């Protein structure tokens, strides 16, 4: 899946408090790994999770190899009524 970096960050910024922790627990990942998925860069505490960044307009393009975290975030936003 391809998305702009700015769109990915907007999703992350729209998530309610505790969402990163909830996603991390459900997937048995560290919270920092989930944050890295959304553009964070704390690789001392978290891991990379199959995203590839390419510089360009709107923060660049992000290619998501695995959309599991993305889909979970979208589901949370949908339940919260955030589009």
ChimeraX attribute file (.defattr): number of C-alpha atoms within 10 A of each C-alpha:
attribute: neighborCount
match mode: 1-to-1
recipient: residues
	/A:1	10
	/A:2	13
	/A:3	14
	/A:4	19
	/A:5	21
	/A:6	17
	/A:7	16
	/A:8	18
	/A:9	15
	/A:10	12
	/A:11	16
	/A:12	21
	/A:13	11
	/A:14	16
	/A:15	16
	/A:16	13
	/A:17	9
	/A:18	9
	/A:19	18
	/A:20	20
	/A:21	16
	/A:22	16
	/A:23	20
	/A:24	18
	/A:25	12
	/A:26	10
	/A:27	12
	/A:28	9
	/A:29	15
	/A:30	17
	/A:31	19
	/A:32	21
	/A:33	22
	/A:34	25
	/A:35	20
	/A:36	20
	/A:37	25
	/A:38	23
	/A:39	19
	/A:40	14
	/A:41	15
	/A:42	13
	/A:43	11
	/A:44	8
	/A:45	11
	/A:46	18
	/A:47	18
	/A:48	17
	/A:49	18
	/A:50	12
	/A:51	17
	/A:52	14
	/A:53	16
	/A:54	12
	/A:55	11
	/A:56	10
	/A:57	10
	/A:58	11
	/A:59	15
	/A:60	14
	/A:61	19
	/A:62	21
	/A:63	16
	/A:64	18
	/A:65	12
	/A:66	13
	/A:67	15
	/A:68	12
	/A:69	19
	/A:70	19
	/A:71	11
	/A:72	16
	/A:73	21
	/A:74	18
	/A:75	13
	/A:76	18
	/A:77	18
	/A:78	11
	/A:79	10
	/A:80	12
	/A:81	8
	/A:82	13
	/A:83	9
